[in-house]
Amino acid sequence: MKRQLVAVAALSSALALGAPSAFASGEPHWVQSGTSYTDSLGGGQGLASRADGSVLYRGLADIPLGLRVKGWNHVGDPDVARGYTFDAYQGADTATSKMYAVTTPAGKRYEYVHRLNPGEKVNNSFAAVSPDAQWLVSGEWGDQNRLQVFPAPLLNPSTPQQGGELEEAWQITLDKPVRDIQGCDFVTGTRLVCASDDASGQLFPESRPLLQVDLPHKLDGQPVTGSVKALFGLPQQSICKDGTFEAEGVDYDVNSGTLRAEVVPPGVCALATTVYSYRQVTN
């Protein structure tokens, strides 16, 4: 596996896209600053930066056996807040609940199960914790006009401290529909970035766009409307030509100012997930 990953990474490095499309002069925008690779089985579902500068990756191989036995067969894009790791789990298509696992800095894991509301999809694509560590934002697959908001397990005092049931608190209504969101992360208390796997061009002209969601104020436990716009299309270049790319997790490292987004290439190249890094500049 390691030899294949190294070979794919070496051959693909020259094919990475350059900076995103141009923005108006003086407007802050993201420019690509680096490219790296991770084993897809151990990191192709998502990533999250830690306070010490290291990066946590999640892939299907990371699901503990005890959780698989309980039926949790998919892990989404994670987040790390104040040393606590938040993972989003889902089960079979017939499941009636989804689960958020929180691992403490000491390594103790607690499970919080959310019973699906009427009309709620079983998908649990990501976990994104607000900068004040009080709210957990999550999302479903397909066409959506909302993001879900829960009290952040363990860190929000309204949640049980030993695991248990987790009820949705309220929602972020989106002013534009989005499709196939794979991951979101907070850049500030009023701005999220989200990776969409939508390549149709129907909702946004960009293929697999990185989206920005702006909130009128910080999350405070009340319903709010988010303003959505596309920033740029995530890179889709590889030496493998047969098959489709897949946008996956996204992370913003508040300490370094680095934005990272994952793209899984097609075919045999899918053994290695490409991680694109960006930094924000003002021209």
C-alpha positions as CSV (number, residue, x, y, z in Angstrom):
1,M,0.0,0.0,0.0
2,K,2.7,2.5,1.0
3,R,4.6,2.0,-2.3
4,Q,1.4,2.6,-4.3
5,L,0.6,5.7,-2.4
6,V,4.1,7.2,-2.9
7,A,4.0,6.4,-6.6
8,V,0.6,7.9,-7.1
9,A,1.5,11.0,-5.1
10,A,4.7,11.5,-7.1
11,L,3.0,11.2,-10.4
12,S,0.1,13.4,-9.4
13,S,2.0,16.2,-7.8
14,A,2.7,18.0,-11.1
15,L,-1.0,17.9,-12.0
16,A,-2.4,20.0,-9.1
17,L,-4.3,23.1,-10.1
18,G,-3.0,26.5,-9.4
19,A,-4.8,29.3,-7.6
20,P,-8.6,29.6,-7.8
21,S,-10.2,31.9,-10.2
22,A,-9.5,35.7,-9.9
23,F,-11.4,37.9,-7.5
24,A,-11.9,41.7,-7.5
25,S,-8.8,43.6,-6.6
26,G,-8.6,44.2,-2.8
27,E,-11.0,41.4,-2.0
28,P,-9.7,38.7,0.4
29,H,-9.5,35.3,-1.4
30,W,-8.0,31.9,-1.1
31,V,-4.9,30.9,-3.1
32,Q,-3.5,27.4,-3.2
33,S,-0.4,27.1,-1.0
34,G,0.4,23.3,-1.0
35,T,-0.5,19.8,-1.9
36,S,-0.1,16.6,0.2
37,Y,-1.5,13.1,0.2
38,T,-3.0,10.7,2.7
39,D,-4.0,7.0,2.7
40,S,-7.7,7.0,1.6
41,L,-8.7,4.1,3.9
42,G,-7.2,5.9,6.9
43,G,-7.9,9.5,5.9
44,G,-10.2,9.8,2.9
45,Q,-13.4,10.8,4.8
46,G,-12.2,14.0,6.5
47,L,-9.6,15.9,8.5
48,A,-9.3,18.3,11.4
49,S,-6.4,20.4,12.8
50,R,-5.3,20.1,16.4
51,A,-4.0,22.9,18.6
52,D,-0.4,21.6,18.3
53,G,-0.4,22.0,14.5
54,S,-0.9,18.3,13.7
55,V,-3.8,17.1,11.5
56,L,-6.2,14.3,12.4
57,Y,-7.5,12.2,9.5
58,R,-10.5,10.0,9.3
59,G,-11.2,7.1,7.0
60,L,-13.3,3.9,7.0
61,A,-10.4,2.0,8.5
62,D,-10.7,4.3,11.6
63,I,-14.1,3.0,12.7
64,P,-13.6,1.1,16.0
65,L,-14.8,-2.5,16.0
66,G,-17.1,-1.8,18.9
67,L,-18.9,0.8,16.8
68,R,-19.1,-1.3,13.7
69,V,-20.8,-4.1,15.8
70,K,-23.4,-1.5,16.8
71,G,-24.1,-0.8,13.1
72,W,-22.2,2.4,12.7
73,N,-20.5,1.7,9.3
74,H,-19.6,5.2,8.1
75,V,-17.6,8.0,9.7
76,G,-17.7,11.5,8.3
77,D,-15.5,14.7,8.4
78,P,-14.4,15.2,12.0
79,D,-13.7,18.3,14.1
80,V,-11.5,19.1,17.1
81,A,-12.5,21.6,19.7
82,R,-10.6,22.4,22.9
83,G,-8.8,19.0,22.6
84,Y,-12.1,17.1,22.2
85,T,-12.5,15.1,18.9
86,F,-16.0,15.0,17.4
87,D,-16.9,12.3,14.9
88,A,-20.1,11.9,12.8
89,Y,-21.3,8.4,12.4
90,Q,-24.1,6.9,10.3
91,G,-25.5,3.4,9.8
92,A,-27.5,1.5,7.1
93,D,-29.9,3.3,4.8
94,T,-32.7,1.8,7.0
95,A,-31.3,3.3,10.2
96,T,-33.6,5.5,12.3
97,S,-30.8,7.4,14.1
98,K,-27.3,8.8,13.7
99,M,-24.5,9.1,16.2
100,Y,-21.9,11.6,17.3
101,A,-18.9,10.3,19.2
102,V,-16.8,12.6,21.3
103,T,-13.4,11.6,22.5
104,T,-11.9,13.5,25.4
105,P,-8.3,14.7,25.6
106,A,-7.7,11.7,28.0
107,G,-9.0,9.3,25.3
108,K,-12.4,8.5,26.8
109,R,-15.1,8.1,24.1
110,Y,-18.8,9.0,24.7
111,E,-21.6,8.3,22.3
112,Y,-24.5,10.6,21.6
113,V,-27.4,9.2,19.5
114,H,-29.8,11.4,17.6
115,R,-33.1,9.9,16.6
116,L,-34.1,11.1,13.2
117,N,-36.8,13.7,13.0
118,P,-39.6,13.3,10.4
119,G,-38.1,13.9,7.0
120,E,-34.5,13.9,8.2
121,K,-32.1,11.9,6.1
122,V,-29.9,9.2,7.7
123,N,-26.7,10.7,6.4
124,N,-24.3,12.2,8.9
125,S,-21.7,13.8,6.7
126,F,-19.7,16.0,9.1
127,A,-19.3,17.5,12.5
128,A,-18.3,21.2,12.9
129,V,-18.0,22.8,16.3
130,S,-18.5,26.6,16.7
131,P,-15.5,28.6,17.9
132,D,-17.1,29.0,21.4
133,A,-17.4,25.2,21.6
134,Q,-21.2,25.4,22.4
135,W,-22.8,24.3,19.1
136,L,-22.3,21.3,16.7
137,V,-23.3,21.9,13.1
138,S,-23.9,18.9,10.9
139,G,-25.5,18.1,7.5
140,E,-27.2,15.6,5.3
141,W,-26.7,14.4,1.8
142,G,-28.6,15.4,-1.3
143,D,-30.3,18.7,-2.0
144,Q,-30.6,20.7,1.2
145,N,-31.8,24.1,2.3
146,R,-30.4,23.8,5.9
147,L,-27.7,22.8,8.2
148,Q,-28.5,21.1,11.5
149,V,-27.5,22.5,14.8
150,F,-27.1,20.5,18.0
151,P,-25.7,21.5,21.4
152,A,-22.1,20.4,21.4
153,P,-21.9,17.1,23.3
154,L,-19.9,17.3,26.6
155,L,-18.9,21.0,26.0
156,N,-22.4,22.4,26.1
157,P,-23.7,22.0,29.7
158,S,-27.2,21.2,28.4
159,T,-26.0,17.8,27.1
160,P,-25.6,14.6,29.3
161,Q,-22.0,14.2,30.4
162,Q,-21.7,10.5,30.0
163,G,-23.2,10.1,26.5
164,G,-26.9,9.5,25.7
165,E,-29.5,11.0,23.5
166,L,-28.9,14.2,21.5
167,E,-31.8,16.3,20.2
168,E,-31.5,18.9,17.4
169,A,-31.6,22.4,18.9
170,W,-32.5,24.4,15.7
171,Q,-31.3,24.9,12.1
172,I,-29.3,27.2,9.9
173,T,-31.6,28.0,7.0
174,L,-29.7,28.5,3.8
175,D,-30.7,31.2,1.3
176,K,-29.6,29.0,-1.6
177,P,-29.9,25.3,-1.9
178,V,-26.8,23.1,-1.6
179,R,-26.1,19.6,-2.7
180,D,-24.0,16.7,-1.4
181,I,-22.1,18.6,1.3
182,Q,-19.2,16.4,2.5
183,G,-17.8,18.6,5.2
184,C,-17.9,22.1,6.8
185,D,-15.7,24.0,9.2
186,F,-15.8,27.4,10.9
187,V,-13.4,30.0,9.7
188,T,-14.8,32.6,12.1
189,G,-17.8,32.6,14.5
190,T,-20.0,33.9,11.6
191,R,-18.5,32.1,8.6
192,L,-18.2,28.5,7.5
193,V,-16.6,26.9,4.5
194,C,-18.2,23.7,3.1
195,A,-17.0,21.2,0.5
196,S,-19.7,20.1,-2.0
197,D,-19.4,17.0,-4.1
198,D,-21.9,18.3,-6.7
199,A,-20.4,18.3,-10.2
200,S,-23.6,19.0,-12.0
201,G,-23.2,22.7,-12.4
202,Q,-27.0,23.1,-11.7
203,L,-26.8,25.0,-8.4
204,F,-23.4,26.7,-8.8
205,P,-21.4,27.0,-12.0
206,E,-18.3,25.5,-10.3
207,S,-17.9,21.7,-10.3
208,R,-17.5,20.4,-6.8
209,P,-17.4,23.9,-5.3
210,L,-16.0,25.1,-2.0
211,L,-18.9,27.1,-0.5
212,Q,-18.9,29.9,2.0
213,V,-21.8,30.3,4.4
214,D,-22.0,33.7,6.2
215,L,-24.2,34.1,9.3
216,P,-25.6,37.4,10.5
217,H,-24.3,36.8,14.0
218,K,-22.7,34.1,16.0
219,L,-24.8,31.0,16.9
220,D,-26.8,31.7,20.0
221,G,-29.4,28.9,20.2
222,Q,-31.9,30.6,17.9
223,P,-32.7,29.9,14.2
224,V,-30.6,31.9,11.8
225,T,-30.3,32.2,8.0
226,G,-27.0,31.7,6.3
227,S,-25.9,33.4,3.0
228,V,-24.3,30.9,0.6
229,K,-21.9,31.6,-2.2
230,A,-19.4,29.5,-4.2
231,L,-15.7,30.4,-3.8
232,F,-14.1,28.1,-6.4
233,G,-14.2,24.6,-7.7
234,L,-12.0,22.1,-6.0
235,P,-9.1,20.7,-8.2
236,Q,-10.0,17.6,-10.3
237,Q,-6.8,16.5,-12.0
238,S,-5.1,13.1,-11.9
239,I,-3.2,10.7,-14.0
240,C,-6.2,8.4,-13.7
241,K,-8.8,9.3,-16.2
242,D,-11.5,6.6,-15.8
243,G,-14.1,7.2,-13.0
244,T,-15.1,10.2,-11.0
245,F,-13.5,12.4,-8.4
246,E,-15.0,12.9,-5.0
247,A,-14.8,16.0,-2.8
248,E,-14.5,15.0,0.9
249,G,-13.6,16.8,4.1
250,V,-12.6,20.4,4.8
251,D,-10.7,22.0,7.7
252,Y,-9.6,25.5,8.7
253,D,-6.7,25.7,11.1
254,V,-7.3,28.9,13.1
255,N,-3.7,28.9,14.4
256,S,-2.0,28.9,11.0
257,G,-4.7,30.3,8.9
258,T,-4.5,27.2,6.6
259,L,-7.6,25.9,4.8
260,R,-7.4,22.3,3.7
261,A,-9.8,20.4,1.4
262,E,-9.7,16.7,0.4
263,V,-10.4,15.3,-3.1
264,V,-10.3,11.6,-3.9
265,P,-9.2,10.9,-7.4
266,P,-10.7,8.2,-9.6
267,G,-9.6,4.6,-10.4
268,V,-6.5,3.1,-8.7
269,C,-5.5,6.7,-7.8
270,A,-8.2,6.6,-5.2
271,L,-5.8,4.8,-3.0
272,A,-4.4,8.2,-2.1
273,T,-6.5,11.2,-1.2
274,T,-5.2,14.6,-2.3
275,V,-5.2,17.3,0.4
276,Y,-5.1,20.8,-1.1
277,S,-4.0,23.7,1.2
278,Y,-5.0,27.3,0.8
279,R,-4.2,30.6,2.5
280,Q,-6.1,33.8,2.4
281,V,-4.6,36.9,0.7
282,T,-5.7,40.4,-0.3
283,N,-4.4,41.8,-3.6
